[in-house]
Amino acid sequence: MKVSRERMAEHRRNILNAASRLFRTRGFEAVTVAEVMQAAGLTHGGFYGHFRSKDDLIAQTVAHVLEPGAKQEVELADYAADYLSAQHRDDVAGGCPVAALCSETSRQTPEARAAMTANLRRQIDRLSRGVSGPDAAANRKAAIGAWAAMVGAMILARVSDDPALSYEVLIRTRDWIASKGAAGPGPNHRSTRQSKVAAGNQASAGEG
């Protein structure tokens, strides 16, 4: 029986969503195509109706999980507080795909790296607008430093088998970002609750 275009598109979304969670949890190499299809509730034989190869699946999954959501402004202090949390650290499958996949993506295809690079540009621009600095160049510098610190801290916190050290890395990085003046409320400042909601949504949607 012929499958409709709508059903094919739904199947593809299910595959990409399943792959994104598995890849974030276990990495690209440790996950098989059969496992992805099983998690998506589909048969292994249907894979090649959507993707040319596992490399193609990886590239398209990276692009999918990093798709920009609604253009929501954030205030950097609140974003850092939400990002550098124990809750986010423990939610590897549903958390920031950059922290979970960036190191592995550096060894993937040009298409996968291009998707990660495009996300990096968007994230820097978005965080720059949440910084209150003397000029655009200073805001961008602060945003790059803060984002690099957040992602690096999340990677280190997750790799540590010492819970106290893991949490200390998160908290001290958050304090460091604030001490650098990168966390002052900018012209687009919103309430803490609004910013945390946006940050949480973006962490799941792909903006880290």
C-alpha positions as CSV (number, residue, x, y, z in Angstrom):
1,M,0.0,0.0,0.0
2,K,1.4,3.4,-1.0
3,V,2.2,5.7,1.9
4,S,0.9,9.3,1.6
5,R,3.3,12.2,1.6
6,E,1.9,13.3,4.9
7,R,2.6,9.9,6.5
8,M,6.1,9.9,4.9
9,A,6.9,13.3,6.4
10,E,5.6,12.1,9.8
11,H,7.8,9.0,9.6
12,R,10.8,11.2,8.8
13,R,10.2,13.5,11.7
14,N,9.8,10.5,14.0
15,I,13.1,9.1,12.8
16,L,14.9,12.4,13.3
17,N,13.5,12.9,16.7
18,A,14.4,9.4,17.8
19,A,17.9,9.7,16.3
20,S,18.5,13.1,18.0
21,R,17.7,11.6,21.5
22,L,19.8,8.5,20.9
23,F,22.7,10.4,19.4
24,R,22.7,12.9,22.3
25,T,22.7,10.1,24.9
26,R,25.1,7.6,23.3
27,G,27.0,9.4,20.5
28,F,26.9,8.8,16.8
29,E,29.0,5.7,16.6
30,A,27.3,3.7,19.4
31,V,23.9,4.0,17.8
32,T,22.9,1.7,14.9
33,V,20.3,2.5,12.2
34,A,18.2,-0.5,13.4
35,E,18.0,1.1,16.9
36,V,16.9,4.4,15.5
37,M,14.2,2.8,13.4
38,Q,13.0,0.7,16.4
39,A,12.9,3.8,18.6
40,A,10.9,5.6,15.9
41,G,8.4,2.7,15.8
42,L,9.3,1.8,12.2
43,T,10.9,-1.2,10.4
44,H,14.5,-1.2,9.4
45,G,13.7,-1.6,5.8
46,G,12.0,1.7,5.6
47,F,15.2,3.6,6.4
48,Y,16.5,4.0,2.9
49,G,13.2,5.6,1.8
50,H,14.3,8.7,3.9
51,F,18.1,8.7,4.0
52,R,21.0,7.6,1.8
53,S,23.2,6.3,4.6
54,K,23.9,6.6,8.3
55,D,26.2,9.6,7.5
56,D,23.2,11.3,5.8
57,L,21.0,10.5,8.9
58,I,23.6,12.1,11.1
59,A,23.9,15.2,9.1
60,Q,20.1,15.6,8.8
61,T,19.6,14.9,12.5
62,V,22.1,17.6,13.4
63,A,20.3,20.1,11.2
64,H,16.9,19.0,12.5
65,V,17.8,19.3,16.2
66,L,19.5,22.6,15.7
67,E,16.6,24.2,13.6
68,P,16.0,27.7,14.9
69,G,12.8,28.1,16.8
70,A,10.8,31.2,17.4
71,K,13.0,34.3,17.6
72,Q,12.9,34.7,21.4
73,E,15.2,37.2,23.0
74,V,17.0,36.1,26.2
75,E,18.7,37.9,29.0
76,L,22.1,36.3,29.5
77,A,22.1,36.1,33.3
78,D,18.9,34.1,33.3
79,Y,19.9,32.0,30.3
80,A,23.2,31.0,32.0
81,A,21.4,30.2,35.3
82,D,19.0,27.9,33.4
83,Y,21.6,26.4,31.2
84,L,24.2,25.7,34.0
85,S,21.8,23.7,36.1
86,A,21.9,20.2,37.5
87,Q,18.5,19.5,35.8
88,H,19.9,20.4,32.4
89,R,23.1,18.4,33.1
90,D,21.1,15.3,33.8
91,D,18.8,15.6,30.8
92,V,21.4,14.6,28.1
93,A,18.8,13.1,25.7
94,G,16.6,16.2,25.8
95,G,19.2,18.9,26.6
96,C,21.5,21.1,24.5
97,P,22.6,19.3,21.4
98,V,25.7,21.5,21.1
99,A,27.1,20.3,24.4
100,A,26.1,16.7,23.6
101,L,27.3,16.5,20.0
102,C,29.7,19.3,19.1
103,S,32.9,17.3,19.7
104,E,31.7,14.4,17.6
105,T,30.3,16.6,14.9
106,S,33.8,18.0,14.3
107,R,34.7,14.6,12.8
108,Q,31.5,14.3,10.7
109,T,30.6,15.3,7.2
110,P,30.8,18.8,5.9
111,E,27.0,19.0,6.0
112,A,26.8,18.1,9.7
113,R,29.5,20.6,10.5
114,A,27.8,23.3,8.4
115,A,24.6,22.8,10.5
116,M,26.5,23.2,13.7
117,T,28.3,26.3,12.4
118,A,25.1,27.9,11.4
119,N,23.7,27.3,14.9
120,L,26.8,28.8,16.4
121,R,26.3,32.0,14.4
122,R,22.7,32.3,15.5
123,Q,23.4,31.6,19.1
124,I,26.2,34.3,19.2
125,D,23.9,36.8,17.6
126,R,21.0,36.0,20.0
127,L,23.1,36.1,23.1
128,S,24.8,39.3,22.0
129,R,21.4,41.0,22.1
130,G,21.0,40.0,25.7
131,V,24.2,41.8,26.8
132,S,24.3,45.4,28.1
133,G,27.7,46.6,26.9
134,P,29.3,49.7,25.5
135,D,29.0,48.7,21.9
136,A,28.1,45.8,19.6
137,A,31.7,44.6,19.4
138,A,31.9,44.3,23.2
139,N,28.5,42.6,23.4
140,R,29.6,40.0,20.8
141,K,32.9,39.4,22.6
142,A,31.0,38.8,25.9
143,A,28.4,36.6,24.2
144,I,31.1,34.4,22.6
145,G,33.0,34.0,25.9
146,A,29.9,33.3,27.8
147,W,28.6,30.7,25.3
148,A,32.0,29.0,25.1
149,A,32.1,28.8,28.9
150,M,28.6,27.5,29.2
151,V,29.1,24.7,26.7
152,G,32.5,23.8,28.1
153,A,31.2,23.7,31.6
154,M,28.3,21.5,30.7
155,I,30.7,19.0,29.0
156,L,33.0,18.9,32.0
157,A,30.1,18.7,34.5
158,R,28.7,15.7,32.6
159,V,32.0,13.8,32.4
160,S,32.8,14.2,36.1
161,D,31.9,11.2,38.3
162,D,32.2,13.4,41.4
163,P,28.8,15.0,41.9
164,A,30.2,17.8,44.1
165,L,32.8,18.7,41.5
166,S,30.3,18.5,38.7
167,Y,28.0,20.9,40.4
168,E,30.8,23.2,41.4
169,V,31.9,23.5,37.7
170,L,28.4,24.6,36.8
171,I,28.0,27.1,39.6
172,R,31.5,28.6,39.4
173,T,31.1,29.1,35.6
174,R,27.8,30.9,36.2
175,D,29.5,33.1,38.7
176,W,32.4,33.7,36.4
177,I,30.1,34.8,33.6
178,A,28.3,37.3,36.0
179,S,31.7,38.6,37.3
180,K,32.8,39.5,33.7
181,G,29.8,41.8,33.4
182,A,28.4,39.7,30.6
183,A,25.2,39.2,32.4
184,G,23.8,42.7,32.9
185,P,20.3,43.3,31.7
186,G,20.3,44.6,28.1
187,P,17.6,46.6,26.3
188,N,15.7,43.4,25.6
189,H,15.6,42.4,29.2
190,R,12.6,40.4,30.2
191,S,11.5,38.8,33.5
192,T,13.5,35.9,34.9
193,R,10.6,33.5,34.4
194,Q,10.1,34.5,30.8
195,S,13.8,34.2,30.0
196,K,14.0,30.8,31.7
197,V,11.0,29.5,29.7
198,A,12.6,30.7,26.5
199,A,15.9,29.2,27.4
200,G,14.4,25.9,28.3
201,N,12.4,25.8,25.0
202,Q,15.5,26.6,23.0
203,A,17.6,24.0,24.8
204,S,15.1,21.4,23.6
205,A,14.6,22.9,20.2
206,G,18.3,23.2,19.4
207,E,19.6,26.6,20.3
208,G,21.5,25.2,23.2
